[in-house]
C-alpha cells in the first residue's frame, strides 16, 4: 500500500499493509487531514519517524464484531494501555504507556490502510460527509476547552489565531454566549467569523482588553506573549497549540496576576460528532484543497503555505 512517511524527509512509499492484532480493527482510510502538528513533526517535533497523520475518517474492513464491518468511523488518536493507574482514573489520553497515532510510536493515517483499537472508534452518522468527518478530531480538541474551563455568557473571551484550529475553537466558543473576539492575520477568515457574530481584530491592530479567558492558538512565542498581555488578573490563559521549539516565559507576572494557565490538547469526540451531524458547526469553508495520497509531499508543502486552510488527503483517488 501507499503511505506518506517521515524519516528525516517526507516521502510517499510502498509498504506492507498492517495486520490487526487482538482487539484491533483494520480500516480503509477515506479522508485524512493535514494539521499544524504534522507540519511541526516534519520540522522535528516529537522526534517521530513513520507514517504521518492523525485526523481521519475511515471504513471498517475487519473488526472482532462483524456488525462494524462497512461502517465509517473516526478514531481517537491516543492508544492507551487501559491497565495503569491513570487509565483506571479515566485519563486514557494521559496514559504513561500510550502511543499516539502518527505522532508517537504508532503509524498514522496518511496511508491506504490503518489499524486501531476497537475502543478508539466512533461511528460517523450517515448525514456527515467524509470531508466533514475528517474534522472530528480537531473539533473535539476545540470542545476540550469547555471540558476544562467554565465559560460564562457574561465572560469576555479572546481567541488568538484565526487559522484552522483557532477557527474551530471560535466556532465552539461562540455557542457559549460569551462576548467573543478573534484576533488573526487573515482578513478572509476574520470576515467569515464576523458574519457568524464574533468580534474580530487584525493581529497588528489594538485590541480592547482585558479578557476573562484568552485562548492562544497561534502556536508561536509571540502569540503566547500577546495572550498573556490580554488576560485580566485572575483570568484564564488556555494554550491550545503545539509547536517545535522553546518559548521564554516571564513567570513573575503569572504569579502576581494569579493567572490560571491551562494546557489543552485532545478532546471528547461525542460532542464534536453531534455538532457536525446537527449542522450546528460547519467547518467545510476551511477546506482548501484535496490531494491524492500519491501527491502527499506536495500536499504537505501546500498545507505549509501561510494562510492556507485545511488540506485533505484522499487515499482512494
Sine and cosine of phi, psi and omega as CSV:
sin_phi,cos_phi,sin_psi,cos_psi,sin_omega,cos_omega
0.00,0.00,0.31,-0.95,0.08,-1.00
-1.00,0.06,0.56,-0.83,0.07,-1.00
-0.50,-0.86,0.60,-0.80,0.10,-0.99
-1.00,-0.08,0.95,-0.32,-0.13,-0.99
-0.89,-0.46,0.37,-0.93,0.03,-1.00
-0.81,-0.59,0.82,-0.57,0.13,-0.99
-0.48,-0.88,0.99,0.10,-0.14,-0.99
0.96,0.29,-0.44,0.90,0.15,-0.99
-0.51,-0.86,0.41,-0.91,0.01,-1.00
-1.00,0.04,0.74,-0.67,0.01,-1.00
-0.57,-0.82,0.55,-0.84,0.18,-0.98
-1.00,-0.03,0.85,-0.53,-0.08,-1.00
-0.72,-0.69,0.26,-0.97,0.13,-0.99
-1.00,-0.10,0.77,-0.64,0.05,-1.00
-0.71,-0.71,0.23,-0.97,0.07,-1.00
-0.95,0.32,0.65,-0.76,0.05,-1.00
-0.91,0.40,0.49,-0.87,-0.02,-1.00
-0.97,0.23,0.39,-0.92,0.07,-1.00
-0.92,-0.39,0.74,-0.67,-0.02,-1.00
-0.94,0.34,0.64,-0.77,0.09,-1.00
-1.00,-0.06,-0.13,-0.99,0.04,-1.00
-0.84,0.54,0.72,-0.69,0.02,-1.00
0.96,0.27,0.23,0.97,-0.02,-1.00
-0.90,-0.44,0.36,-0.93,0.10,-1.00
-0.90,-0.45,0.47,-0.88,0.13,-0.99
-0.98,-0.18,0.76,-0.64,-0.10,-0.99
-0.86,-0.52,0.58,-0.82,0.18,-0.98
-0.98,-0.20,0.89,-0.46,-0.07,-1.00
-0.95,0.32,0.80,-0.61,0.03,-1.00
-0.99,-0.14,-0.70,0.72,0.09,-1.00
-0.59,-0.81,0.54,-0.84,0.13,-0.99
-0.65,-0.76,0.61,-0.79,-0.04,-1.00
-0.95,-0.30,0.64,-0.77,0.08,-1.00
-1.00,0.01,0.82,-0.58,0.01,-1.00
-0.87,-0.50,0.09,-1.00,-0.06,-1.00
-0.88,0.47,-0.52,0.85,0.02,-1.00
-0.89,0.46,-0.63,0.77,0.06,-1.00
-0.87,0.50,-0.67,0.75,0.01,-1.00
-0.93,0.38,-0.58,0.81,0.05,-1.00
-0.93,0.38,-0.58,0.81,0.05,-1.00
-0.88,0.48,-0.66,0.75,0.03,-1.00
-0.90,0.44,-0.42,0.91,0.05,-1.00
-1.00,0.04,-0.09,1.00,0.06,-1.00
0.84,-0.54,-0.10,0.99,-0.03,-1.00
-0.87,0.49,0.73,-0.68,0.07,-1.00
0.94,0.34,-0.11,0.99,-0.02,-1.00
0.88,0.47,0.45,0.89,-0.09,-1.00
-0.97,0.23,0.65,-0.76,0.22,-0.98
-0.76,-0.65,0.61,-0.80,-0.02,-1.00
0.70,-0.71,-0.31,-0.95,0.00,-1.00
-0.97,0.22,0.79,-0.61,-0.04,-1.00
-0.98,0.18,0.15,-0.99,0.21,-0.98
0.97,-0.24,0.73,-0.69,0.02,-1.00
-0.61,-0.79,-0.13,0.99,0.09,-1.00
-1.00,-0.08,0.92,-0.40,-0.21,-0.98
-0.50,-0.87,0.58,-0.81,0.29,-0.96
-0.81,-0.58,0.70,-0.71,-0.14,-0.99
-0.58,-0.82,0.27,-0.96,0.07,-1.00
-0.97,-0.26,0.70,-0.72,-0.01,-1.00
-0.97,0.24,0.85,-0.53,0.06,-1.00
-0.99,-0.13,-0.63,0.77,0.03,-1.00
-0.67,-0.74,0.62,-0.78,-0.03,-1.00
-0.38,-0.93,0.60,-0.80,0.06,-1.00
-0.83,0.56,-0.49,0.87,0.07,-1.00
-0.98,-0.22,0.95,-0.32,-0.09,-1.00
-0.85,0.52,-0.35,0.94,-0.02,-1.00
-0.92,0.40,-0.30,0.96,0.02,-1.00
-0.99,0.13,-0.35,0.94,-0.08,-1.00
-0.88,0.47,0.75,-0.66,-0.02,-1.00
1.00,-0.06,-0.19,0.98,-0.01,-1.00
-0.99,0.15,0.52,-0.86,0.12,-0.99
-1.00,0.03,0.62,-0.78,-0.07,-1.00
-0.63,-0.78,0.44,-0.90,0.30,-0.95
-0.96,-0.27,0.38,-0.93,-0.12,-0.99
-0.79,-0.61,0.80,-0.59,0.14,-0.99
-0.91,0.41,0.64,-0.77,-0.24,-0.97
-1.00,0.02,-0.28,0.96,-0.01,-1.00
-1.00,-0.03,0.86,-0.51,0.00,-1.00
-0.99,-0.17,0.99,-0.17,-0.11,-0.99
-1.00,0.00,0.35,-0.94,0.04,-1.00
-0.97,0.26,-0.45,0.89,0.00,-1.00
0.88,0.48,0.41,0.91,0.03,-1.00
-0.78,-0.62,-0.37,0.93,-0.13,-0.99
-0.99,0.15,0.07,-1.00,-0.04,-1.00
-0.90,0.44,-0.63,0.78,0.02,-1.00
-0.90,0.43,-0.69,0.72,0.02,-1.00
-0.89,0.45,-0.63,0.78,0.02,-1.00
-0.89,0.46,-0.45,0.89,0.02,-1.00
-1.00,0.00,0.15,0.99,0.00,-1.00
0.99,0.15,0.29,0.96,-0.04,-1.00
-0.97,-0.25,0.73,0.68,-0.03,-1.00
-0.85,0.53,-0.54,0.84,0.00,-1.00
-0.93,0.37,-0.24,0.97,-0.01,-1.00
-0.88,-0.47,0.31,0.95,0.07,-1.00
-0.81,0.59,0.77,-0.64,-0.05,-1.00
-0.92,0.39,-0.36,0.93,-0.01,-1.00
-0.98,-0.19,0.14,0.99,-0.13,-0.99
-0.93,0.37,0.44,-0.90,0.32,-0.95
-0.95,-0.32,0.28,-0.96,-0.07,-1.00
-0.74,-0.67,0.79,-0.61,-0.10,-0.99
-0.82,0.58,0.88,-0.47,0.07,-1.00
0.93,0.37,0.17,0.98,-0.07,-1.00
-0.74,-0.67,-0.62,0.79,-0.07,-1.00
-0.51,-0.86,0.98,-0.21,0.19,-0.98
0.95,0.32,0.17,0.98,-0.02,-1.00
-0.61,-0.79,0.86,-0.51,0.04,-1.00
-0.84,0.54,0.63,-0.77,-0.19,-0.98
-0.99,-0.13,-0.36,-0.93,-0.25,-0.97
-0.99,-0.11,-0.02,1.00,0.03,-1.00
-0.99,0.10,0.91,0.41,-0.08,-1.00
-0.37,-0.93,0.21,-0.98,0.02,-1.00
-0.98,0.21,-0.49,0.87,0.00,-1.00
-0.75,-0.67,0.41,-0.91,-0.09,-1.00
-0.43,-0.90,0.61,-0.79,0.16,-0.99
-0.94,-0.34,0.59,-0.80,0.04,-1.00
-0.54,-0.84,0.50,-0.86,0.12,-0.99
-0.86,0.50,0.63,-0.77,-0.01,-1.00
-0.88,0.47,-0.49,0.87,-0.01,-1.00
-0.91,0.40,-0.30,0.95,-0.04,-1.00
-1.00,-0.01,-0.05,1.00,-0.15,-0.99
-1.00,-0.07,0.64,-0.77,0.05,-1.00
-0.80,-0.60,0.84,-0.54,0.02,-1.00
-0.89,0.45,0.58,-0.81,0.04,-1.00
-0.98,-0.22,0.81,-0.58,0.02,-1.00
-0.87,0.49,0.46,-0.89,-0.05,-1.00
-0.87,0.49,-0.51,0.86,-0.06,-1.00
-0.97,0.22,-0.08,1.00,0.00,-1.00
-0.98,-0.20,0.90,-0.44,-0.03,-1.00
-0.93,0.38,0.26,-0.96,0.07,-1.00
-0.86,0.52,-0.66,0.75,-0.04,-1.00
-0.89,0.45,-0.55,0.83,0.06,-1.00
-0.98,0.18,-0.63,0.77,-0.07,-1.00
-0.89,0.46,-0.44,0.90,0.00,-1.00
-0.92,0.40,-0.27,0.96,0.02,-1.00
-1.00,0.05,-0.02,1.00,-0.07,-1.00
-0.84,0.54,-0.74,0.67,-0.06,-1.00
-0.90,0.43,-0.77,0.63,0.01,-1.00
-0.93,0.37,-0.52,0.85,0.06,-1.00
-0.93,0.37,-0.60,0.80,0.09,-1.00
-0.87,0.49,-0.62,0.78,0.05,-1.00
-0.89,0.46,-0.58,0.82,0.07,-1.00
-0.93,0.38,-0.66,0.75,0.03,-1.00
-0.91,0.42,-0.40,0.92,0.02,-1.00
-0.85,0.53,-0.51,0.86,0.02,-1.00
-0.85,0.53,-0.65,0.76,-0.01,-1.00
-0.96,0.29,-0.33,0.95,0.12,-0.99
-0.96,0.28,-0.47,0.88,-0.13,-0.99
-0.98,-0.20,-0.51,0.86,-0.12,-0.99
-0.80,-0.61,0.77,-0.63,0.07,-1.00
-1.00,0.08,0.94,-0.33,-0.04,-1.00
-0.99,-0.14,0.87,-0.49,0.01,-1.00
-1.00,0.06,0.49,-0.87,0.08,-1.00
-0.86,0.50,-0.40,0.92,0.01,-1.00
-1.00,0.08,-0.10,1.00,-0.04,-1.00
-0.96,0.28,0.48,-0.88,0.21,-0.98
-0.98,-0.18,0.85,-0.53,-0.11,-0.99
-0.83,-0.56,0.70,-0.71,0.08,-1.00
-0.86,-0.52,0.64,-0.77,0.13,-0.99
-0.90,-0.44,0.87,-0.50,0.07,-1.00
-1.00,-0.07,0.90,-0.44,-0.02,-1.00
0.92,-0.38,0.90,-0.45,0.04,-1.00
-0.93,-0.36,0.54,0.84,0.11,-0.99
-0.98,0.20,-0.35,-0.94,-0.08,-1.00
-0.88,0.47,-0.78,0.62,-0.02,-1.00
-0.94,0.35,-0.69,0.72,0.00,-1.00
-0.86,0.51,-0.62,0.79,0.03,-1.00
-0.91,0.41,-0.68,0.74,0.05,-1.00
-0.89,0.45,-0.66,0.75,0.05,-1.00
-0.86,0.50,-0.70,0.72,0.01,-1.00
-0.89,0.46,-0.64,0.77,0.01,-1.00
-0.88,0.48,-0.60,0.80,0.03,-1.00
-0.96,0.28,-0.73,0.69,-0.10,-1.00
-0.94,0.34,-0.46,0.89,-0.01,-1.00
-0.91,0.42,-0.35,0.94,0.00,-1.00
-0.98,0.19,-0.13,0.99,0.03,-1.00
-0.99,0.15,-0.24,0.97,-0.06,-1.00
1.00,0.08,-0.06,1.00,0.02,-1.00
-0.92,0.38,0.38,-0.93,0.11,-0.99
-0.97,0.25,0.93,-0.37,-0.16,-0.99
-0.95,-0.32,0.75,-0.66,0.11,-0.99
-0.84,-0.54,0.77,-0.63,0.03,-1.00
-0.92,-0.39,0.79,-0.61,-0.06,-1.00
-0.91,-0.41,0.84,-0.54,-0.05,-1.00
-0.41,-0.91,0.03,-1.00,-0.05,-1.00
-0.98,-0.21,-0.17,0.99,-0.14,-0.99
-0.94,-0.35,0.95,-0.31,-0.09,-1.00
-0.86,0.50,-0.60,0.80,-0.03,-1.00
-0.89,0.46,-0.69,0.72,0.03,-1.00
-0.91,0.40,-0.67,0.74,-0.02,-1.00
-0.90,0.44,-0.63,0.78,0.02,-1.00
-0.89,0.46,-0.64,0.77,0.02,-1.00
-0.90,0.43,-0.65,0.76,0.03,-1.00
-0.94,0.35,-0.58,0.82,0.03,-1.00
-0.89,0.45,-0.59,0.81,0.03,-1.00
-0.91,0.41,-0.39,0.92,0.04,-1.00
-1.00,0.05,-0.07,1.00,0.09,-1.00
0.94,-0.35,-0.06,1.00,0.02,-1.00
-0.98,0.19,0.55,-0.84,0.22,-0.98
-0.97,0.23,0.60,-0.80,-0.03,-1.00
-0.74,-0.67,0.39,-0.92,-0.04,-1.00
-0.44,-0.90,0.73,-0.68,0.10,-1.00
-0.93,0.38,0.52,-0.85,-0.15,-0.99
-0.87,0.50,-0.51,0.86,-0.05,-1.00
-1.00,-0.07,0.17,0.98,0.01,-1.00
-0.98,-0.20,0.42,-0.91,0.07,-1.00
-0.91,0.41,0.53,-0.85,-0.05,-1.00
-0.87,-0.50,0.64,-0.77,0.01,-1.00
-1.00,0.09,1.00,0.07,0.04,-1.00
-0.98,-0.19,-0.21,-0.98,-0.06,1.00
-0.99,0.13,0.03,-1.00,-0.06,-1.00
-0.82,-0.57,0.47,-0.88,0.04,-1.00
-0.95,0.30,-0.64,0.77,0.00,-1.00
-0.74,-0.67,0.75,-0.66,0.07,-1.00
-0.81,-0.58,0.79,-0.62,0.03,-1.00
-0.96,-0.28,0.87,-0.50,0.02,-1.00
-1.00,-0.02,0.94,-0.35,-0.03,-1.00
-0.79,-0.62,0.42,0.91,0.05,-1.00
-1.00,0.00,-0.41,0.91,-0.05,-1.00
0.93,0.36,0.54,0.84,-0.03,-1.00
-0.67,-0.74,0.49,-0.87,0.08,-1.00
-0.84,0.54,-0.59,0.80,0.01,-1.00
-0.91,0.42,-0.61,0.79,0.04,-1.00
-0.90,0.44,-0.64,0.76,0.04,-1.00
-0.89,0.46,-0.70,0.72,-0.03,-1.00
-0.88,0.47,-0.65,0.76,0.00,-1.00
-0.95,0.31,-0.62,0.79,0.04,-1.00
-0.86,0.50,-0.69,0.73,0.02,-1.00
-0.87,0.49,-0.63,0.78,-0.03,-1.00
-0.94,0.34,-0.40,0.91,-0.08,-1.00
-1.00,-0.01,-0.28,0.96,-0.07,-1.00
-1.00,0.08,0.65,-0.76,-0.03,-1.00
-0.97,0.25,0.30,-0.96,0.15,-0.99
-0.83,0.56,0.68,-0.73,-0.08,-1.00
0.89,0.46,0.35,0.94,0.10,-0.99
-1.00,0.04,-0.05,-1.00,-0.06,-1.00
-0.86,-0.51,0.76,-0.65,0.04,-1.00
-0.91,-0.41,0.89,-0.45,-0.04,-1.00
-0.97,-0.22,0.83,-0.55,0.04,-1.00
-0.99,-0.13,0.93,-0.36,-0.15,-0.99
-0.95,-0.31,-0.20,0.98,-0.10,-0.99
-0.96,-0.29,0.51,-0.86,0.23,-0.97
-0.94,-0.33,0.65,-0.76,0.07,-1.00
-0.49,-0.87,0.45,-0.89,-0.05,-1.00
-0.99,0.10,0.83,-0.56,0.03,-1.00
0.74,-0.67,0.09,-1.00,-0.04,-1.00
-0.97,-0.22,0.47,-0.88,0.06,-1.00
-0.81,-0.58,0.75,-0.66,0.06,-1.00
-1.00,0.08,0.83,-0.56,-0.06,-1.00
-0.86,-0.51,0.81,-0.59,0.11,-0.99
-0.99,0.11,0.94,-0.35,-0.17,-0.99
-0.98,0.21,-0.55,0.84,-0.11,-0.99
-0.83,0.56,-0.71,0.71,0.00,-1.00
-0.89,0.46,-0.53,0.85,0.05,-1.00
-0.90,0.44,-0.63,0.78,0.02,-1.00
-0.96,0.29,-0.74,0.67,-0.06,-1.00
-0.87,0.49,-0.67,0.74,-0.02,-1.00
-1.00,0.02,0.03,1.00,0.05,-1.00
0.79,0.61,0.79,0.61,-0.02,-1.00
-0.99,0.16,0.72,-0.69,0.14,-0.99
-1.00,0.05,0.87,-0.49,-0.03,-1.00
-0.97,-0.25,0.85,-0.53,-0.09,-1.00
-0.86,-0.51,0.89,-0.45,0.18,-0.98
-0.99,0.15,0.70,-0.71,-0.10,-0.99
-0.69,-0.72,0.83,-0.56,-0.11,-0.99
-0.82,-0.57,-0.93,-0.37,-0.05,-1.00
-0.97,0.23,0.36,-0.93,-0.08,-1.00
-0.64,-0.77,-0.11,-0.99,-0.09,-1.00
-0.98,0.21,0.76,-0.65,-0.04,-1.00
-0.97,0.25,-0.56,0.83,-0.14,-0.99
-0.85,0.53,-0.78,0.63,0.00,-1.00
-0.91,0.41,-0.51,0.86,0.04,-1.00
-0.91,0.41,-0.71,0.71,0.00,-1.00
-0.91,0.41,-0.66,0.75,0.02,-1.00
-0.88,0.47,-0.67,0.74,-0.02,-1.00
-0.90,0.43,-0.64,0.77,0.04,-1.00
-0.93,0.37,-0.67,0.74,-0.05,-1.00
-0.91,0.41,-0.60,0.80,-0.01,-1.00
-0.99,0.12,-0.13,0.99,-0.04,-1.00
0.97,0.25,0.24,0.97,0.00,-1.00
-0.95,0.30,-0.46,0.89,0.08,-1.00
-0.76,-0.64,0.79,-0.62,-0.01,-1.00
-0.81,-0.58,0.99,-0.14,-0.01,-1.00
-1.00,0.05,0.09,1.00,-0.09,-1.00
-0.84,0.54,-0.53,0.85,0.05,-1.00
-0.89,0.46,-0.27,0.96,0.02,-1.00
-0.97,0.26,-0.31,0.95,-0.08,-1.00
-0.95,0.32,0.83,-0.55,-0.04,-1.00
-1.00,-0.08,-0.73,0.68,-0.12,-0.99
-0.24,-0.97,0.48,-0.88,0.04,-1.00
-0.87,-0.50,0.76,-0.65,-0.03,-1.00
-0.90,-0.43,0.52,-0.86,0.23,-0.97
-0.93,0.37,0.48,-0.88,-0.03,-1.00
-0.86,0.52,-0.58,0.82,-0.01,-1.00
-0.88,0.47,-0.33,0.94,0.03,-1.00
-0.98,-0.22,0.47,0.88,-0.10,-0.99
-0.87,0.49,-0.59,0.81,0.00,-1.00
-0.91,0.40,-0.66,0.75,0.07,-1.00
-0.91,0.42,-0.58,0.82,0.03,-1.00
-0.90,0.44,-0.66,0.75,0.05,-1.00
-0.88,0.48,-0.68,0.73,0.01,-1.00
-0.89,0.45,-0.65,0.76,0.03,-1.00
-0.91,0.42,-0.69,0.72,-0.01,-1.00
-0.90,0.44,-0.46,0.89,-0.04,-1.00
-0.99,0.16,-0.17,0.99,0.00,-1.00
-0.94,0.35,0.65,-0.76,-0.02,-1.00
-0.86,0.51,0.75,-0.67,0.09,-1.00
0.99,0.10,-0.03,1.00,-0.03,-1.00
-0.98,0.20,0.63,-0.78,0.01,-1.00
-0.99,0.17,-0.46,-0.89,-0.07,-1.00
-0.96,0.27,0.82,-0.57,0.09,-1.00
-0.98,-0.22,0.78,-0.63,-0.04,-1.00
-0.94,-0.33,0.45,-0.89,0.16,-0.99
-0.93,-0.38,0.70,-0.72,0.02,-1.00
-0.86,-0.51,1.00,-0.04,-0.09,-1.00
-0.87,0.50,-0.42,0.91,-0.07,-1.00
-0.99,0.13,0.02,1.00,-0.06,-1.00
-0.95,-0.33,0.00,0.00,0.00,0.00
